[in-house]
């Protein structure tokens, strides 16, 4: 059957009005790739999978939330959407607004957006506003403006976003036949870890404790389909690690610009996901994040953006340190595609390309030098 996107696939588990038309681009149904070389390299006898969300239509997991948020906004008669973004949300908002025939306004931090994301927002013709500030400043402005103007906020404070993003957990359970033992995620604004936990809760056994969470966010359709839930591990960049500090970080800084966030909006939900699941937060230096990005590309052929690699940096360290048990199953979400941030990738590339004359002998010499 022709796959149109996650709304039609999971409509009975999404609280959209029955007559809401899906604004869809075939998002979701992303591959769950089992790592083959890295587990062997590190002597891990369990299984490590990556959920490659970089293969969504705009190259990140944001499409899952955006299809639902924009469909709901359009159904409600909204003509314009707005978001603050470190880049991926703006790319998704721009694309789904174009698809829906709506106007999108995106606020992004000047000079701190990866090139691919800037290109995506630009080509769509949405209104790009660069602010002299960071994501948290943009978020504050968006919240204020949306109270004063008839415009729908599509950041993850919009509950439809988390509803859409929870479907990634559904897909993982369908593929594995159960939830993994551990689920590792990069944490920025903290919406995604909250959404996954929502998805796992809805599919798994009833939670022993009710979360202090608004009903529209959680527990829409509780039909249990598996009998376990994962331990949730939230990984942050050390320069932007408010969950490790226990308070907002005023001037967040990291090469992983997607998660350069100091005041996460879904703070309580993410705390609840981690504590209820028996999980933890941890932080990683930029060098560790970049090393994990390169390791994935060079040992497994999977190219994700720096922020995404934080999940793998975390999983590998926690396996090594024994926090993640031997023999267990681990899923790491790779939130965005490597091509989003070509500048960082090129800077990490192994070496400058060899340049030779267009002659067989010259190429052969170059091959022999490398063999
Ligand atoms: N990874 C990538 C590639 C992201 O773009 C983001 C967030 C995250 C991880 C963190 O997810 O915020 O749900 O904890 N990007 C947002 C944006 C903030 O504007 O694109 P989170």
Boltz pocket constraint, residues with backbone or C-beta under 6 A from the ligand:
constraints:
  - pocket:
      binder: B
      contacts: [[A, 60], [A, 62], [A, 84], [A, 85], [A, 86], [A, 87], [A, 88], [A, 89], [A, 90], [A, 156], [A, 186], [A, 187], [A, 188], [A, 189], [A, 190], [A, 191], [A, 192], [A, 193], [A, 258], [A, 259], [A, 305], [A, 307], [A, 308], [A, 335], [A, 336]]
      max_distance: 6.0
